[in-house]
Amino acid sequence: MSEPTSRRPTGVGWPDASQPAQPSTAQPSPPSSSPPPAPAAESAPADDEFARRAQSYRAQSYRAGAPRRPITLPPARPGTVTAAAVILFISAGLAALACGGVNLLAGQAGLTRSEQTLLLMVSALFGVIAVTDTVLGYYILQGRQWARITTIVLSAISIAVGLIGAIAAAGSGADGGAGSCFGIIVNGVVIGLLSGSTAAEYFRAISD
């Protein structure tokens, strides 16, 4: 006696029992080739960069809007100041010539050691005067107040020394009074040129 055949419902949606089951042909989906999303970048460096740029911009805006100091031109140099500097340069040139002449005289034969030493000392004094007058004349043209004051003081000392020399020469009857008087006049002119109100205002304006 044969076993009863199991009956399966047939119809729409049910597979036919007489047909063998077909294996599933669905292919697995290939892995996505797109890279995984990158993690969100930290916001601290970006915030720091933004703050730095904002601060720089504010600083530039402040500098651009800050009031600027007016540009003031130095005052014109008075003619008295230029004349005083020219006199100093001429005095420096004469002192340099005197220095060379005394050096030649000290090298002459027939002089004692003490005479040569004295002439060399006088030559060195003329050399110092030449250098000093050149430096003072240059800085007077630059409007330096210390150069003006130094020149006035040294000129006053030269006048005092010249007066003493003139008196001594007149008392001894020796020549040399004319040279002393010339030096007194020249130094007096320099003091007058640098002591005037125009020169004083010019040096004060340059120093400020």
ChimeraX attribute file (.defattr): number of C-alpha atoms within 10 A of each C-alpha:
attribute: neighborCount
match mode: 1-to-1
recipient: residues
	/A:1	3
	/A:2	4
	/A:3	5
	/A:4	6
	/A:5	6
	/A:6	6
	/A:7	7
	/A:8	10
	/A:9	11
	/A:10	10
	/A:11	8
	/A:12	7
	/A:13	7
	/A:14	9
	/A:15	13
	/A:16	13
	/A:17	11
	/A:18	6
	/A:19	7
	/A:20	8
	/A:21	9
	/A:22	6
	/A:23	6
	/A:24	6
	/A:25	6
	/A:26	6
	/A:27	6
	/A:28	6
	/A:29	6
	/A:30	6
	/A:31	6
	/A:32	7
	/A:33	6
	/A:34	6
	/A:35	6
	/A:36	7
	/A:37	6
	/A:38	6
	/A:39	6
	/A:40	6
	/A:41	8
	/A:42	8
	/A:43	8
	/A:44	9
	/A:45	10
	/A:46	11
	/A:47	11
	/A:48	11
	/A:49	11
	/A:50	12
	/A:51	12
	/A:52	12
	/A:53	12
	/A:54	12
	/A:55	12
	/A:56	12
	/A:57	12
	/A:58	12
	/A:59	12
	/A:60	12
	/A:61	11
	/A:62	11
	/A:63	11
	/A:64	10
	/A:65	9
	/A:66	9
	/A:67	8
	/A:68	8
	/A:69	6
	/A:70	6
	/A:71	6
	/A:72	6
	/A:73	6
	/A:74	10
	/A:75	11
	/A:76	8
	/A:77	16
	/A:78	15
	/A:79	12
	/A:80	17
	/A:81	25
	/A:82	17
	/A:83	17
	/A:84	24
	/A:85	26
	/A:86	18
	/A:87	17
	/A:88	26
	/A:89	21
	/A:90	15
	/A:91	19
	/A:92	23
	/A:93	18
	/A:94	15
	/A:95	21
	/A:96	20
	/A:97	16
	/A:98	18
	/A:99	24
	/A:100	16
	/A:101	12
	/A:102	19
	/A:103	18
	/A:104	13
	/A:105	15
	/A:106	21
	/A:107	12
	/A:108	9
	/A:109	8
	/A:110	9
	/A:111	12
	/A:112	10
	/A:113	10
	/A:114	9
	/A:115	12
	/A:116	19
	/A:117	13
	/A:118	13
	/A:119	19
	/A:120	19
	/A:121	15
	/A:122	17
	/A:123	24
	/A:124	17
	/A:125	14
	/A:126	21
	/A:127	19
	/A:128	16
	/A:129	20
	/A:130	23
	/A:131	16
	/A:132	15
	/A:133	21
	/A:134	20
	/A:135	16
	/A:136	22
	/A:137	26
	/A:138	16
	/A:139	15
	/A:140	24
	/A:141	19
	/A:142	14
	/A:143	20
	/A:144	17
	/A:145	18
	/A:146	14
	/A:147	19
	/A:148	25
	/A:149	16
	/A:150	12
	/A:151	24
	/A:152	20
	/A:153	13
	/A:154	14
	/A:155	20
	/A:156	17
	/A:157	14
	/A:158	18
	/A:159	21
	/A:160	13
	/A:161	15
	/A:162	21
	/A:163	17
	/A:164	13
	/A:165	17
	/A:166	21
	/A:167	14
	/A:168	14
	/A:169	16
	/A:170	13
	/A:171	9
	/A:172	9
	/A:173	10
	/A:174	10
	/A:175	11
	/A:176	13
	/A:177	18
	/A:178	11
	/A:179	13
	/A:180	20
	/A:181	16
	/A:182	13
	/A:183	19
	/A:184	21
	/A:185	14
	/A:186	18
	/A:187	24
	/A:188	16
	/A:189	16
	/A:190	23
	/A:191	20
	/A:192	14
	/A:193	22
	/A:194	23
	/A:195	16
	/A:196	12
	/A:197	9
	/A:198	16
	/A:199	21
	/A:200	15
	/A:201	13
	/A:202	19
	/A:203	24
	/A:204	13
	/A:205	13
	/A:206	15
	/A:207	11
	/A:208	5
